[in-house]
C-alpha cells in the first residue's frame, strides 16, 4: 500500500532534479557597461577601427602570436595591448584549457578594459598540427 506512494515520490524527485536549472559555481559577467544612444555611434566607429588580437588559451598559459604569457601575467599584458590600440580580442581555447583558465583570462581582459571579447572553443576532433599533438 505504501509502495505506490514511494514510487510517485521518487518519480517527482527525478522529474524536478532533471528539469531544474543548476547554476554554475561562479558566474562570469560577459557584457560590458551600457552606453547611451548618442555614444553608440561613436563606439561603433571606434570598434570598426580597433585592431583585433587572437589569444590561444591553454592550461596556465596564453599564446599571443609568437609570445607565450603566463596566465597570471595576462592582466598587465592585456593593458599593454589595449594601450597599443587593441580593442577586440578573440580567445581560442585549446583542449587542455580548463574552465578556471577561461574565467581567469576573461577576468584579466575585463580588468584591462578590453570590452569586445569573443570566446571560441576548438572542436575536439580538430587536428592541431601534422603530428597530431595538442597545443
C-alpha positions as CSV (number, residue, x, y, z in Angstrom):
1,X,0.0,0.0,0.0
2,X,2.9,2.4,0.7
3,X,5.0,1.2,-2.3
4,X,3.0,3.2,-5.0
5,X,3.3,6.4,-2.9
6,X,7.0,5.9,-2.6
7,X,7.2,5.3,-6.4
8,X,5.3,8.5,-7.1
9,X,7.6,10.5,-4.8
10,X,10.7,9.1,-6.5
11,X,9.3,10.0,-9.9
12,X,8.6,13.5,-8.7
13,X,12.1,13.9,-7.3
14,X,13.6,12.7,-10.5
15,X,11.4,15.0,-12.6
16,X,12.3,18.1,-10.6
17,X,16.0,17.1,-10.4
18,X,16.2,16.9,-14.2
19,X,14.0,19.9,-15.0
20,X,15.7,22.4,-12.7
21,X,18.4,24.7,-13.7
22,X,21.7,24.2,-12.0
23,X,23.7,27.5,-11.7
24,X,27.4,27.2,-12.1
25,X,29.6,27.9,-9.0
26,X,30.9,31.3,-10.3
27,X,29.0,33.3,-12.9
28,X,31.2,35.3,-15.2
29,X,29.8,38.7,-16.4
30,X,30.2,38.8,-20.2
31,X,28.5,42.0,-21.2
32,X,30.1,45.4,-20.6
33,X,28.6,48.6,-19.4
34,X,25.5,50.1,-21.1
35,X,26.2,53.0,-23.4
36,X,24.0,56.0,-24.0
37,X,22.4,56.0,-27.5
38,X,24.5,59.0,-28.6
39,X,27.6,57.2,-27.6
40,X,26.7,54.0,-29.5
41,X,27.5,55.5,-32.9
42,X,30.9,56.8,-31.7
43,X,31.6,53.4,-30.1
44,X,30.7,51.6,-33.3
45,X,33.2,53.8,-35.3
46,X,35.9,53.1,-32.7
47,X,35.2,49.3,-32.9
48,X,35.5,49.4,-36.7
49,X,39.0,50.9,-36.4
50,X,40.2,48.8,-33.5
51,X,42.8,46.1,-34.1
52,X,41.9,42.5,-33.2
53,X,44.3,40.2,-31.3
54,X,44.0,36.5,-31.2
55,X,44.9,34.7,-28.0
56,X,45.2,30.9,-27.8
57,X,44.4,29.8,-24.2
58,X,46.0,26.6,-22.9
59,X,46.3,25.3,-19.3
60,X,48.1,28.1,-17.4
61,X,49.4,29.9,-20.5
62,X,48.2,32.2,-23.2
63,X,49.8,32.5,-26.6
64,X,49.6,35.9,-28.4
65,X,51.3,35.5,-31.8
66,X,54.8,34.0,-31.0
67,X,54.7,35.3,-27.4
68,X,53.7,32.9,-24.6
69,X,52.4,34.6,-21.5
70,X,51.7,33.0,-18.1
71,X,48.0,33.3,-17.3
72,X,48.8,35.2,-14.1
73,X,50.6,37.9,-16.2
74,X,47.8,38.3,-18.7
75,X,46.3,41.4,-17.0
76,X,49.4,43.7,-17.5
77,X,49.9,42.3,-21.0
78,X,46.3,43.0,-21.9
79,X,46.6,46.5,-20.5
80,X,49.7,47.0,-22.8
81,X,47.7,45.5,-25.7
82,X,44.8,47.9,-25.1
83,X,47.2,50.9,-24.9
84,X,48.7,49.8,-28.2
85,X,45.3,50.0,-29.9
86,X,43.8,46.6,-29.4
87,X,40.1,46.9,-28.9
88,X,38.9,43.4,-29.8
89,X,40.2,40.1,-28.6
90,X,39.4,36.6,-29.9
91,X,40.2,33.9,-27.3
92,X,40.6,30.4,-28.7
93,X,40.7,27.7,-26.1
94,X,42.8,24.6,-26.6
95,X,41.7,21.1,-25.4
96,X,43.9,21.5,-22.3
97,X,42.3,24.7,-21.2
98,X,40.2,24.4,-18.1
99,X,37.1,26.4,-17.2
100,X,39.2,28.1,-14.5
101,X,41.7,29.2,-17.1
102,X,38.9,30.7,-19.3
103,X,37.4,32.5,-16.3
104,X,40.8,33.9,-15.3
105,X,41.5,35.1,-18.8
106,X,38.1,36.8,-19.2
107,X,38.5,38.5,-15.9
108,X,42.0,39.8,-16.8
109,X,40.7,41.1,-20.1
110,X,37.8,42.8,-18.4
111,X,40.1,44.4,-15.8
112,X,42.4,45.6,-18.6
113,X,39.4,47.5,-20.2
114,X,39.0,45.4,-23.3
115,X,35.3,45.3,-23.8
116,X,35.0,43.4,-27.1
117,X,36.0,39.8,-26.3
118,X,34.9,36.7,-28.3
119,X,35.4,33.2,-27.0
120,X,35.8,30.3,-29.4
121,X,36.3,26.7,-28.3
122,X,38.4,24.5,-30.6
123,X,36.5,21.5,-31.8
124,X,37.5,18.3,-30.1
125,X,38.3,16.5,-33.4
126,X,40.3,19.3,-35.0
127,X,43.9,18.5,-35.9
128,X,46.3,21.0,-34.3
129,X,49.5,20.0,-36.2
130,X,50.8,17.4,-38.6
131,X,51.9,15.2,-35.7
132,X,48.5,15.3,-34.0
133,X,49.9,16.8,-30.8
134,X,47.6,19.1,-28.9
135,X,48.7,22.7,-28.2
